[in-house]
Amino acid sequence: MARARPKVVTLTDRAADRMSEIMAQAEAGFIGVKIGVKNGGCAGMEYTMDYAQEAAPLDEVVEDNGIKILIDPKAILFLLGTEIDYVTEKLVSKFVFNNPNQTDACGCGESVTIIPAAAEA
């Protein structure tokens, strides 16, 4: 019997609730949230989040806490094992990526250094 594949990313209840609120207020009908990474910032990479209108052929599709998450195929190894949370602090509310593959972050927290996850033996 094959072992179940782990989800690339998971959402905390707070993150799922906030994503649901945001998508309910959006003007267009979106199927979920598109997550990825891109080169940028002083630490080398930045997380990306956007509305998803449709799944691209190679997107990884994860459903967690009632939210459909589409993951750019180029980002899968960088995001493997990531938990997305939503935090509210004194002056800011934001989504936070708790990523075991992240090795460093810039001082302002806008960019990160991420290494690809190692393949399981």
C-alpha positions as CSV (number, residue, x, y, z in Angstrom):
1,M,0.0,0.0,0.0
2,A,1.3,3.4,-1.0
3,R,2.0,5.9,1.7
4,A,-0.1,9.1,1.6
5,R,1.7,12.1,0.2
6,P,2.3,14.9,2.7
7,K,0.7,18.3,1.9
8,V,3.3,20.8,0.6
9,V,1.7,23.5,2.8
10,T,-0.8,23.6,5.6
11,L,-2.9,26.5,7.0
12,T,-3.6,27.3,10.6
13,D,-7.2,28.0,11.5
14,R,-6.4,31.8,11.6
15,A,-4.9,31.8,8.1
16,A,-7.8,29.8,6.7
17,D,-10.3,32.1,8.3
18,R,-8.6,35.2,7.0
19,M,-8.2,33.8,3.5
20,S,-11.9,32.9,3.5
21,E,-12.8,36.5,4.5
22,I,-10.6,38.0,1.8
23,M,-11.9,35.7,-0.9
24,A,-15.5,36.4,0.1
25,Q,-14.9,40.1,-0.3
26,A,-13.2,39.8,-3.7
27,E,-15.0,41.1,-6.8
28,A,-14.3,38.1,-9.0
29,G,-15.0,34.4,-8.4
30,F,-11.7,32.8,-7.4
31,I,-11.1,29.1,-6.9
32,G,-8.4,29.6,-4.3
33,V,-5.0,31.1,-3.4
34,K,-1.9,30.8,-5.5
35,I,1.4,30.5,-3.5
36,G,4.9,30.7,-4.8
37,V,8.4,32.1,-4.4
38,K,10.3,34.6,-6.5
39,N,13.8,36.0,-6.6
40,G,14.0,39.3,-4.8
41,G,14.8,41.3,-1.7
42,C,18.0,41.5,0.2
43,A,17.9,37.9,1.4
44,G,17.3,36.4,-2.1
45,M,13.7,35.2,-2.2
46,E,10.2,36.4,-1.5
47,Y,7.0,34.5,-0.9
48,T,4.1,35.3,-3.3
49,M,0.4,35.1,-2.7
50,D,-2.4,35.9,-5.2
51,Y,-5.9,35.0,-6.1
52,A,-6.2,31.9,-8.3
53,Q,-8.8,31.9,-11.1
54,E,-7.7,28.5,-12.4
55,A,-5.1,25.8,-11.9
56,A,-2.2,25.7,-14.3
57,P,-1.4,22.2,-15.6
58,L,1.5,21.6,-13.3
59,D,0.3,23.4,-10.2
60,E,0.2,21.3,-7.0
61,V,-3.3,21.6,-5.6
62,V,-3.7,21.3,-1.8
63,E,-7.0,21.6,0.1
64,D,-6.5,22.5,3.8
65,N,-9.0,23.9,6.3
66,G,-11.5,24.5,3.5
67,I,-9.1,26.5,1.3
68,K,-7.8,25.4,-2.1
69,I,-4.1,26.3,-2.4
70,L,-2.4,26.2,-5.7
71,I,1.4,26.0,-5.6
72,D,3.6,27.0,-8.4
73,P,5.6,23.9,-9.5
74,K,8.9,25.8,-9.3
75,A,8.2,26.5,-5.6
76,I,7.2,23.1,-4.3
77,L,10.7,22.0,-3.0
78,F,11.1,25.5,-1.4
79,L,7.8,25.3,0.4
80,L,7.6,21.6,1.4
81,G,6.5,21.4,5.1
82,T,5.5,25.0,5.4
83,E,2.7,26.1,7.7
84,I,1.0,29.4,6.8
85,D,-0.3,31.4,9.8
86,Y,-2.0,34.8,10.1
87,V,-0.8,36.9,13.0
88,T,-2.1,40.2,14.4
89,E,0.5,42.4,16.2
90,K,0.3,45.8,17.6
91,L,0.7,47.7,14.3
92,V,0.4,45.0,11.6
93,S,-1.6,42.0,10.6
94,K,0.0,39.6,8.1
95,F,0.4,36.1,6.8
96,V,3.5,34.3,8.1
97,F,5.2,31.4,6.5
98,N,6.7,29.0,9.0
99,N,9.0,27.2,6.6
100,P,11.5,24.5,7.7
101,N,13.5,25.2,4.5
102,Q,14.1,28.8,5.4
103,T,17.6,29.4,6.6
104,D,17.7,33.2,6.9
105,A,15.6,36.4,6.6
106,C,16.3,40.0,6.1
107,G,15.8,42.5,9.0
108,C,12.5,43.8,7.7
109,G,11.1,40.3,7.1
110,E,10.2,40.9,3.5
111,S,12.7,38.5,2.0
112,V,14.2,35.1,3.0
113,T,16.9,32.6,2.1
114,I,15.4,29.2,1.3
115,I,17.1,26.0,0.4
116,P,15.2,23.2,-1.5
117,A,13.9,20.4,0.7
118,A,15.9,17.2,0.5
119,A,14.3,14.2,-1.2
120,E,13.2,11.5,1.2
121,A,15.0,8.2,0.9
